[in-house]
């Protein structure tokens, strides 16, 4: 593709060299530069790509997009100066892959909790209704029925547009994607055309990156601020930040609620460890999913499906057949009557909701909660999560999550600061040992909640990524074969 075509819709401040250069690949990694490659110098949070322009051109890069010209201008290389290379990267990637998002009905899902469940349920629902779809989520990327390992909740702009292009080629009509606050600030979604956007909730998370809650809120709102008037926005009316998302939003505005104040409303009529009976939009349906938070997720999915043009009856039938998402309130039961619940809850609000769901069913004799907090991440939520676990559980066991380069013992000390004066908790640094201890102290009728990692099949200790699965540990201890 010619360079001038790749740069369509981008405001160029300055350029040196030819516009008619043929580009075969785009990259942000100078090590991948070569003849026919366009190198984009990204100002990252850790490394500034402008430092590697020389390496990229020495490697044979045919063109460079940057925010400032380098001191050395290499003959035969085209240099394009733009205001923001992060923004430009998204548009360049979209152009390079022939704007795939415009050929799909692309729906973005953002919020602190519920993104993965909502996006995955929508993907499963649309496929049950007979249409091909794609999924971009924390757990996995799916192109129709084909899967690809997930590297980020929302991948970089090049990977993102490559996935969308593959979905178009595979005959997908829809794509449902999680949109992280990091990706919005870093403009990875620039150049994408969203048919709709959804907001779940906003609670304490990622303040290590955004620094303040106000900045975290502003990041989420960027998705809605960029929607065109032809699209739709669906937000949670029961979260005070749902209304904030709709401020200055040009799209058609809709809300959902479990309190009866939304465009679409739901009531939870009955609940048990097997599922719950709901009344959604005036119609009753049974769901295998459990918990008030899943009431919100299901209502959001229903609302999005209706806004995409699907009929009410077919949506409700398909919705009632959907199963829980891997690592999201995933239950296991032993022959001796012990129930284990594996959940991704890694924020105070999510942990609080999962525990309240278990206690709300009313059948648990005792609740034993295993949880930890990630290293090199927001430290302020550690005592909060420990306090919730200890106050609401018969016994809490604090353990390692992904300690990364932090001392696991130091993380546990941060957690213990939230439970001063309490005696119903243990600290066991090794996660496998903590899970085994919780399951061995459990008796018939008890529920053991293992929170924090959910779908993850690894543990990051230092800089090493080791295989580890909460589900495997549970099955091994409870002697569950399938």
BELHU-V917573 format. One record per run of one state. SS is the DSSP state (h for helix, s for strand, l for the rest). FROM is the first residue (numbers start at 1). LEN is the number of residues. If there is no record, write none. Layout:
SS:FROM:LEN, SS:FROM:LEN
This chain:
l:1:1, s:2:1, h:3:4, l:7:5, s:12:5, l:17:5, s:22:1, l:23:2, s:25:3, l:28:2, h:30:3, l:33:4, s:37:4, l:41:2, s:43:1, l:44:4, s:48:1, h:49:10, l:59:4, s:63:4, l:67:11, s:78:5, l:83:2, h:85:12, l:97:3, h:100:4, l:104:1, s:105:6, l:111:4, h:115:14, l:129:4, s:133:4, l:137:3, s:140:4, l:144:2, s:146:4, l:150:7, h:157:13, l:170:4, s:174:5, l:179:2, h:181:5, l:186:10, s:196:4, l:200:7, h:207:4, l:211:2, h:213:13, l:226:6, s:232:5, l:237:3, h:240:7, l:247:5, s:252:6, l:258:6, s:264:9, l:273:2, s:275:6, l:281:2, s:283:5, l:288:4, h:292:16, l:308:4, h:312:9, l:321:9, s:330:4, l:334:5, s:339:5, l:344:4, h:348:14, l:362:5, s:367:5, l:372:8, h:380:13, l:393:2, s:395:4, l:399:5, s:404:1, l:405:3, h:408:12, l:420:5, s:425:3, l:428:3, h:431:11, l:442:5, s:447:5, l:452:6, s:458:4, l:462:2, s:464:4, l:468:2, h:470:9, l:479:4
